[in-house]
Amino acid sequence: MIGVQVSKIGITIFGSTGDLTYRKLMPALYNLFSRGLLKDNFDICAIGRRDYSNKDYTDIIRSWIEKFARLEVTEEKLLEFFDHINYLKMDFTKEEDFEVLNNYYKNNDIDNHLVYLAVSPTFFEEIAVGIEKTNCIKNPKIILEKPFGDSLENAAYLSKRLDSVFGKDNIYRIDHYLGKEMVRNILTIRTNNHMISNVWDKSSIDSIHISALETVGIDGRVSYYDETGALMDMVTNHLLQILTIVAMDDPLGNIHEQQYNVLKDLRPVEDVSKSMILGQYENYEVVGSDTETYAALKLFIDNDRWEDVPFFIRTGKKCDNREVEVAINFKRKFSDIDPDVLIIKVQPTEGVYLEFNIKTPGEESGVTRAKMEFCQSCDDIFRQNTPEAYERMILASLEGDDSWFSKWDQIELSWKFIEELKRKYKEANLPVYIYKAGSSGPKESNNLADTEDQRWRT
């Protein structure tokens, strides 16, 4: 719960007319307000270049909140929420316009700030310079959206620049996957179940699969995605972050330190053709581009817990199903009997599933598969009472809790690792394989798997 403040809490959003703000940030803020976690002493300053009045802006976000808010949207509560929103027209690429923002803060008695940079990283430095030179925001917490730059060199420069202006402890680099309920649940499953915690290592686990597949293509994100690709869009941040949560050695220890240690010990297969396969769906929107829309990786972690256990990562667009899940494949007890599998489903279904072997009912011998299921998102009560990722992350930043935000040293390690893999892939003259839309990806990705697990094979 947010405590009582002497002055207003100012939540400033650069990029307030963008899709992220409409779909995620405003619905999340409405949910926090409805839950009573934002008291009356808060102010949302929505910054944009368009010539909107407050009513113009709230009329626009109304439909987005009604569609995407987790909690019930009533007219009374919506109007109360709108009373805290002020649209401010300014061009944040012009230094002089920050005086407009400075005056706004003074007139509204705001000096406790959360600033959300829901804009391209190309604007991060301009905003930082404008704030620094006009001194319009004192000690703000800054939330950054990925990507954190368009190259490792650029990202490192921006990180140092923002740290110098705002202080590194005030930078919150958001990876919304770390706000998802079932990703958070991984640590609880590991630490609060004796039968699981005792087998969470190489002695019992054969392989771990992390999948993030989508049925849609790149839609309206052509300019962004063609510069980024599946590796930078999904693997470098979201999926490597999930891998660190699954693999960290001490789930009760310092999360950042544990994640960093996993990334430090991560290694690919020496032969890059056996460690990574890239693909692109047929009729990709940019003719002649070799940008990957699919990536499959086989990786290892060089520490005592995970020695020789393969971690398979797979992500792709225009695939045959939509899923984000982690599958823990245990070692076979007998070569002709399927292994036990623990599946943690992150989205669209949220839940935990355990597949194991039982005697075939009605027979004297024979083995068949059984499944125990906990579907969290199937229960209305659980679904309604579970905060969305952005809701959870915004609240954490307001409370100064950075434990589930990405640190630069983690991002840098992840970036370097993937950049090195991409370099080796290119030097080996490996192609970006074409796959049919609606399939499970390029058949060549089967070459990475030395297992018959059907979750991997295309």
C-alpha positions in Angstrom: 0.0 0.0 0.0 1.3 3.4 -0.9 1.8 5.5 2.2 0.6 9.0 2.8 2.7 11.6 1.1 3.2 15.2 2.0 2.8 16.2 -1.7 1.4 14.6 -4.7 2.8 11.5 -6.4 3.5 12.5 -10.0 3.2 9.8 -12.6 4.5 11.2 -15.9 4.2 9.3 -19.1 6.3 10.2 -22.1 4.5 8.5 -25.0 1.0 8.8 -23.7 -0.6 8.5 -27.1 1.1 5.2 -28.0 -0.2 1.7 -28.0 1.7 0.7 -24.8 0.0 3.4 -22.8 -3.4 2.7 -24.2 -3.3 -1.1 -23.9 -1.2 -1.6 -20.8 -0.3 1.5 -18.7 -3.7 3.2 -18.4 -5.6 0.0 -17.7 -3.0 -1.0 -15.1 -3.2 2.4 -13.4 -7.0 2.2 -13.4 -6.7 -1.2 -11.7 -4.4 0.2 -9.0 -6.7 3.1 -8.4 -9.7 0.7 -8.2 -7.8 -1.4 -5.6 -7.2 1.6 -3.5 -3.4 1.4 -4.0 -3.3 4.9 -5.5 -4.7 7.4 -3.0 -6.2 10.8 -3.8 -2.7 12.5 -3.8 -1.6 11.2 -7.2 -1.4 13.0 -10.6 -1.0 11.4 -14.0 0.7 13.8 -16.5 0.1 12.4 -20.0 2.6 14.0 -22.3 2.1 14.1 -26.1 2.6 16.3 -29.1 -1.0 16.3 -30.3 -3.4 19.1 -29.6 -5.7 17.4 -27.2 -7.7 18.8 -24.3 -8.0 16.7 -21.1 -11.5 15.6 -22.3 -10.2 14.7 -25.7 -7.6 12.4 -24.1 -9.8 10.8 -21.5 -12.4 10.1 -24.2 -9.7 8.2 -26.2 -8.4 6.1 -23.3 -12.0 5.3 -22.0 -12.5 2.5 -24.5 -9.0 1.1 -23.9 -9.6 0.9 -20.2 -13.0 -0.6 -20.7 -11.5 -3.3 -22.9 -8.3 -4.1 -21.1 -8.8 -3.3 -17.4 -8.8 -6.5 -15.2 -11.3 -5.1 -12.8 -14.9 -3.9 -13.3 -15.1 -0.5 -15.0 -17.9 1.6 -13.7 -18.7 5.1 -14.8 -18.4 6.5 -11.3 -14.9 5.0 -10.8 -13.8 5.9 -14.3 -14.7 9.5 -13.8 -12.9 9.6 -10.4 -9.8 8.2 -12.1 -10.0 10.7 -14.9 -10.0 13.5 -12.4 -6.3 12.6 -11.7 -5.3 12.7 -15.4 -4.0 15.8 -17.1 -2.9 15.9 -20.7 0.1 18.1 -21.4 1.0 19.1 -24.9 4.7 19.4 -25.3 7.5 18.4 -27.7 10.0 16.6 -25.6 12.6 16.9 -28.4 12.7 20.6 -27.7 14.6 21.6 -24.6 12.6 24.8 -24.1 9.3 22.7 -23.8 10.6 21.2 -20.5 9.9 24.6 -18.9 6.2 23.9 -19.7 6.6 20.6 -17.7 8.5 22.4 -14.9 5.7 25.0 -14.5 3.1 22.2 -14.5 4.8 20.4 -11.6 5.2 23.6 -9.6 1.5 24.6 -10.2 0.3 21.2 -9.1 2.6 20.8 -6.0 4.3 17.6 -7.4 7.8 16.7 -6.2 7.6 12.9 -5.8 8.0 11.5 -9.3 7.7 8.3 -11.3 8.5 8.9 -14.9 7.6 6.2 -17.5 9.5 6.4 -20.8 7.0 4.7 -23.1 8.9 5.9 -26.1 11.7 4.6 -28.5 15.1 4.5 -26.9 16.2 7.0 -29.5 14.5 9.6 -27.3 15.9 8.6 -24.0 18.8 10.9 -24.0 16.8 13.9 -25.3 14.4 13.5 -22.4 17.2 13.1 -19.9 18.9 16.2 -21.2 15.7 18.2 -21.0 15.0 17.1 -17.4 18.6 17.7 -16.4 19.0 21.2 -17.9 15.6 22.5 -16.6 15.9 20.7 -13.3 12.2 20.1 -13.6 12.1 16.7 -11.8 13.9 16.0 -8.6 15.2 12.5 -7.9 12.6 10.7 -10.1 12.2 6.9 -10.5 12.6 6.2 -14.2 10.9 3.2 -15.9 12.5 2.1 -19.2 10.8 -0.1 -21.7 12.8 -2.5 -23.8 14.5 -2.3 -26.2 17.1 -0.4 -24.2 18.9 0.7 -27.3 19.5 -0.4 -30.9 22.9 -1.9 -30.3 25.0 -3.0 -27.4 27.2 0.0 -27.7 24.3 2.3 -27.9 22.5 0.6 -25.0 25.7 0.9 -22.8 26.0 4.6 -23.7 22.3 5.2 -22.8 22.6 3.3 -19.6 25.6 5.3 -18.4 24.0 8.6 -19.5 20.8 7.9 -17.6 22.7 6.7 -14.6 24.6 9.9 -14.5 21.5 12.1 -14.7 19.1 10.1 -12.4 21.3 7.7 -10.4 21.5 4.0 -11.2 19.3 3.1 -8.2 16.5 5.2 -9.7 16.4 3.4 -13.0 13.8 0.6 -13.4 14.3 -1.5 -16.5 11.0 -3.3 -17.0 10.7 -6.8 -18.4 7.0 -7.4 -18.0 7.5 -11.2 -18.2 9.0 -10.9 -14.7 5.7 -9.5 -13.6 3.6 -12.4 -14.9 2.0 -14.6 -12.2 3.3 -18.0 -13.3 6.9 -16.7 -13.8 6.8 -15.5 -10.2 5.3 -18.8 -9.2 8.4 -20.7 -10.4 10.3 -19.7 -7.3 7.4 -20.6 -5.0 7.1 -24.0 -6.7 10.8 -24.6 -6.3 11.2 -23.5 -2.7 7.9 -24.7 -1.1 7.7 -28.3 -2.3 10.1 -30.8 -0.8 9.5 -33.3 -3.5 10.4 -30.7 -6.2 13.2 -28.8 -4.5 15.1 -32.0 -3.9 15.2 -33.0 -7.6 15.8 -29.6 -9.2 19.2 -30.4 -10.6 21.2 -32.6 -13.0 20.6 -35.8 -11.0 16.9 -35.9 -11.8 16.3 -33.5 -14.7 17.0 -34.5 -18.3 16.3 -31.2 -20.1 14.4 -28.0 -19.8 12.3 -26.4 -22.6 11.2 -22.7 -22.6 8.8 -21.9 -25.4 7.2 -18.6 -26.4 5.2 -19.1 -29.6 2.6 -16.9 -31.3 0.1 -17.4 -34.1 0.2 -13.8 -35.2 2.9 -12.1 -37.4 4.5 -8.8 -36.9 1.4 -6.9 -37.8 1.9 -3.1 -37.4 5.4 -3.4 -35.9 7.2 -3.8 -39.2 9.7 -0.9 -38.8 10.6 -2.0 -35.2 10.6 -5.7 -35.7 12.6 -5.8 -38.9 15.4 -4.0 -37.1 15.1 -6.3 -34.0 14.1 -9.8 -34.9 13.1 -12.7 -32.7 16.4 -12.9 -30.9 16.4 -9.3 -29.6 12.7 -9.0 -29.3 12.2 -12.2 -27.2 15.3 -14.2 -26.4 17.7 -11.6 -25.1 15.3 -10.3 -22.5 12.1 -12.3 -21.8 13.3 -15.8 -22.4 16.7 -15.5 -20.9 15.1 -13.9 -17.9 12.8 -16.9 -17.5 15.8 -19.2 -17.9 17.6 -17.4 -15.0 14.5 -17.8 -12.7 14.3 -21.5 -13.5 18.0 -22.2 -13.2 19.2 -19.9 -10.3 21.1 -21.8 -7.7 19.6 -20.3 -4.6 16.0 -19.2 -5.2 15.9 -17.7 -1.6 19.0 -15.6 -2.3 19.5 -12.2 -3.9 17.5 -12.4 -7.2 19.8 -10.1 -9.2 23.0 -11.8 -8.1 21.5 -15.3 -8.8 20.3 -14.2 -12.3 23.7 -12.7 -13.1 25.5 -15.9 -12.1 23.3 -18.0 -14.4 24.0 -15.7 -17.3 27.7 -15.7 -16.6 27.8 -19.5 -16.7 25.6 -19.8 -19.9 27.3 -21.3 -23.0 26.2 -22.5 -26.4 27.2 -25.7 -28.1 30.6 -25.2 -29.7 29.3 -26.0 -33.2 26.9 -23.1 -33.7 24.8 -25.1 -36.2 23.9 -27.4 -33.3 23.2 -24.5 -30.9 21.0 -22.2 -32.9 18.5 -22.3 -35.8 16.9 -19.2 -37.2 13.8 -19.0 -39.4 11.4 -16.7 -41.1 7.8 -17.3 -42.0 6.8 -17.4 -45.7 5.7 -14.1 -47.3 7.4 -12.0 -44.6 6.4 -8.4 -44.9 9.8 -7.0 -45.8 10.9 -8.5 -49.2 14.6 -9.4 -49.3 15.0 -9.1 -45.5 16.8 -11.9 -43.6 15.3 -10.9 -40.2 14.5 -13.9 -38.2 10.9 -14.4 -36.9 11.8 -17.7 -35.3 14.7 -18.7 -33.1 15.6 -22.1 -31.5 18.6 -22.5 -29.2 20.3 -25.3 -27.3 22.3 -24.0 -24.4 24.1 -25.3 -21.3 24.9 -23.8 -17.9 28.4 -24.6 -16.6 27.9 -25.0 -12.9 27.5 -28.0 -10.6 23.7 -27.9 -10.5 23.1 -28.0 -14.3 26.2 -29.7 -15.8 25.3 -31.3 -19.1 21.6 -30.5 -18.8 20.4 -28.9 -22.1 18.2 -25.8 -22.0 16.1 -25.5 -25.1 14.7 -22.1 -26.0 12.2 -21.6 -28.8 10.2 -18.6 -30.0 8.4 -17.8 -33.2 5.7 -15.9 -34.9 3.0 -17.3 -37.2 3.3 -20.7 -35.5 0.6 -23.3 -35.1 -0.3 -22.4 -31.5 0.1 -19.6 -28.9 1.9 -20.6 -25.8 4.5 -19.4 -23.3 5.5 -22.3 -21.1 8.4 -24.0 -19.2 8.6 -27.8 -19.4 10.8 -29.6 -16.9 11.6 -33.1 -18.4 12.8 -35.5 -15.8 15.0 -38.5 -16.5 13.5 -41.7 -17.6 13.2 -44.5 -15.0 13.0 -47.1 -17.8 14.0 -46.5 -21.4 10.6 -47.7 -22.8 8.5 -45.6 -20.4 7.8 -41.9 -20.9 9.5 -39.5 -18.4 7.7 -37.4 -15.9 7.1 -33.8 -17.0 6.3 -30.7 -15.0 4.8 -28.0 -17.1 4.4 -24.3 -16.0 2.1 -22.5 -18.4 2.6 -18.7 -18.4 0.1 -17.7 -21.1 -2.5 -17.6 -22.5 -3.4 -20.4 -20.0 -1.9 -20.0 -16.6 -1.3 -23.1 -14.5 0.9 -26.0 -13.4 0.6 -29.5 -15.0 2.3 -32.7 -13.9 2.4 -35.7 -16.3 3.5 -39.0 -14.8 2.9 -42.8 -15.2 0.3 -45.0 -13.6 -0.9 -48.6 -14.1 -3.2 -48.9 -17.0 -6.7 -49.2 -15.4 -8.3 -52.6 -15.6 -5.1 -54.4 -16.7 -2.8 -56.5 -14.7 0.2 -54.8 -16.2 0.9 -51.9 -18.6 1.6 -48.3 -18.0 -0.4 -45.2 -19.1 0.0 -41.5 -18.7 -1.9 -39.5 -16.0 -2.0 -35.7 -15.6 -2.6 -33.5 -12.6 -3.7 -30.0 -13.4 -4.0 -26.7 -11.7 -5.4 -24.1 -14.1 -5.2 -20.8 -12.4 -6.7 -18.8 -15.2 -9.7 -21.1 -15.5 -11.0 -19.9 -12.1 -12.8 -16.6 -12.3 -11.8 -15.7 -8.7 -8.1 -16.4 -9.3 -8.2 -14.5 -12.6 -9.9 -11.5 -11.2 -7.7 -11.3 -8.1 -4.4 -11.7 -9.9 -2.7 -8.4 -10.9 -1.6 -8.0 -14.5 2.2 -7.8 -15.1 2.2 -4.0 -15.6 0.0 -3.4 -12.7 2.3 -5.3 -10.5 5.5 -3.7 -11.8 4.2 -0.1 -11.6 3.2 -0.7 -8.0 6.6 -2.1 -7.2 8.3 0.9 -8.7 6.1 3.3 -6.7 7.1 1.4 -3.6 10.8 1.4 -4.5 11.0 -2.3 -4.9 13.4 -3.1 -7.7 13.8 -6.8 -7.0 12.0 -8.0 -10.2 13.4 -5.3 -12.5 16.3 -6.1 -14.8 19.7 -4.7 -14.0 22.1 -3.4 -16.6 24.8 -6.0 -15.8 22.2 -8.7 -16.6 21.1 -7.0 -19.8 24.7 -6.5 -20.9 25.6 -10.1 -20.4 22.5 -11.3 -22.2 23.1 -8.9 -25.1 26.8 -9.9 -25.5 25.9 -13.6 -25.4 23.3 -13.3 -28.2 25.4 -11.0 -30.2 28.3 -13.5 -30.1 25.9 -16.3 -31.2 24.6 -14.2 -34.1 28.2 -13.4 -35.2 29.1 -17.1 -35.2 25.9 -18.0 -37.1 26.7 -15.4 -39.8 30.4 -16.5 -40.1 29.3 -20.1 -40.5 27.1 -18.9 -43.5 24.0 -20.6 -41.9 20.7 -19.6 -43.5 17.5 -18.1 -42.1 15.2 -21.1 -42.9 11.8 -20.4 -44.4 8.8 -22.1 -42.7 5.2 -22.2 -43.4 2.8 -19.9 -41.5 0.7 -22.0 -39.2 3.5 -24.6 -38.7 5.6 -25.1 -35.6 8.7 -23.6 -37.2 11.5 -24.8 -39.5 12.1 -28.5 -39.6 15.8 -27.8 -39.2 15.3 -26.9 -35.5 14.8 -30.7 -34.9 18.6 -31.0 -35.4 19.2 -29.3 -32.1 17.2 -31.8 -30.0 18.8 -35.0 -29.1 15.5 -36.1 -27.4 12.3 -37.6 -28.6 10.3 -35.1 -26.5 7.4 -34.1 -28.7 7.3 -30.6 -27.2 10.4 -29.7 -29.1 10.1 -31.5 -32.4 8.4 -29.6 -35.3 
